[in-house]
Amino acid sequence: MPGMREQEIQKLARLASERGAEARLISSRDVVVSDWVRFKCRFGCKGYGKHMSCPPYAPAPEETR
């Protein structure tokens, strides 16, 4: 299903454009994963531990890398 990825990218780019943003493809190598982010969530967010997509449920930085 190689076409599914391209369709999803086009859909997301269209949604971004409709909302005044510009979508751009970037390499995963360019994404910086910092260790301090989990501390920011833990001590700076009222939603910490309440959502499955956030720490402590989200993957740790070493897993994300």
Secondary structure, DSSP 8 states (H G I E B T S, - for coil): -HHHHHHHHHHHHHHHHHTT-------GGG----TTHHHHHHHH-TTTTSSTTSTTTS--HHHH-
